[in-house]
């Protein structure tokens, strides 16, 4: 998927159908977002709402991959 800016928000643009299916199977959790090949997440996406939270700066149309569930407050 790619992360794109839409006003003040960062939006996930899904690029393959299985990304949405994977998130739907995870339940009410946050899933780590990683730059390809990097171990540490740059942010997270909520599996149900698709809200994105970032704690590292990204470039416009940043490519990211899904990681493991994270413990974040809702």
TAJO-V180098 format. One record per backbone hydrogen bond with DSSP energy under -0.5 kcal/mol. NH is the residue of the N-H (numbers start at 0). CO is the residue of the C=O. If there is no record, write none. Layout:
NH,CO
NH,CO
//
This chain:
1,12
2,61
3,1
3,10
5,8
8,5
10,3
10,8
12,1
12,10
13,11
18,15
19,15
19,16
20,16
21,17
22,18
23,19
24,20
25,21
25,22
26,22
26,23
28,26
29,69
30,44
31,67
32,42
33,64
37,34
41,32
42,32
43,52
44,30
45,50
46,28
49,45
52,43
54,41
55,41
60,2
61,2
61,58
63,0
64,33
66,31
69,29
71,69
//
